[in-house]
Amino acid sequence: MRKLTAAWSVLAITVLTLAGLTPAARAAPEDIKDALGRIPGLTVVSENPAPAGYRFFKLAYTQPADHRRPSAGTFQQRFTLLHKEFRSPTVVYTSGYNVGDFPNRSEPTQLVDGNQLSMEYRFFTPSRPERPDWGKQLTIWQAAADQHRAVEAFKRIYPGKWLATGASKGGMTATYFRRFFPNDVDATIPYVAPNDVINAHDRYNRFLANVGNDPACRSALKAIQRDVLTRRSEFAALAAADAAKFGLTFTTVGSADLSLEISVIDSYFAFWQYQKQADCATVPKAGAPAAEVYAWFERVESLNTYSDQNLRIYVPYYFQAAYQLGAPESYEGYLRDLLRYPGSNVSRTFVPKSVDIPRFDHLAMPDIDFWVKTQGSRLLFVYGENDPWGAEPFRLGFGTKDSYSYTVPGGNHGAQISQLPTAQATEATNTVRRWAGLPPVSPGMTTRSAPAGFPDFDADLTLLHRPRL
């Protein structure tokens, strides 16, 4: 029998060789670029350098401008793909804003050592229809449908487990995607995702009134805000000099003075969003030289934050906040005696008047919240203890299955699984790996070390240019 088997093997190899199809040739893996070429509507814009063992592509994918009315035209949505292996787990990632240009890996991608498909949120340029209908086309369902079509298309070449993730607005996006298309991915890992379910603004203000473990820090922050508004002309002159230097204008909000005032109001929120408790020591004393105070604001919340040039990037976010997402009430009561424009720190202020905003959709967020609590499954939320956006988080409910929520002690808007206490970090890591069909890691082993060549990855790619979220 052994001889017969060997003889047939030789014959088979001979035949296949004559046909030009040796077993080795037949088993040769398909090139990822060829595989991408088989996806209808997908264009490989370029292949860019990537760390060893990976390939990185910039892509454009044709999407309907309106998934409910395909005849309304299409637009090209930007994607990037970090490819490792066809059968590795694949993570679909979005920041909720633009797509990055570099081969960064989100934390879940690192935990499962997989592929990453990153996508630009619709209406963030250039991923915008030529004749946009904001009220009908820029909704949380339309964006979820973008993600649905993309995942279904890429499953043709990536048959393994799929995870969805994102941070901040990206975390919200990942959650909404799962609500509308619950079977598209195996699990969802949202980071620092707010849940403005009933616009309970007092929750944010109560949080901000008690955030951190040092009342003196909160008092110092409020004192420097009052100091700037009291010496408004000094700081307005410094901000105007920078605006002239960089060609900044203030048509959308109405004036540089209003921009300065809102920036001062927001600086308290921004400090806790992105700084750490230890940074309380950097807060200038009221009455300090204007240049010193101005430099501190440049690190925390620039007094020119709301220029047209800064806002232009984020108009789709502010539109959505005014239409469906909601936003916290401005934390400004203790500054009222110094404000010239009280009540102006609202999402509508940051959207050009040429863009019509429909009446606020009071059902959108309660629908998501209800789904998480009653039908959500395989969800893992991560929050930062000192992050104001965690004042109203997603909460698991009686119907939520195989889902978890963690809070990083002292964490901010960049909270990660790796920052959790060791036992929790290991537990969360192994949950993500279980969902990806992978074995657990040993205690203390959370995020894998990035291979040489990977830049640091920011959980929220908007850290340096902060809108309200």
Order of alpha helices (4+ residues) and beta strands (2+ residues): alpha-alpha-alpha-beta-beta-beta-beta-alpha-beta-alpha-alpha-beta-alpha-beta-alpha-alpha-alpha-alpha-alpha-alpha-alpha-alpha-beta-beta-alpha
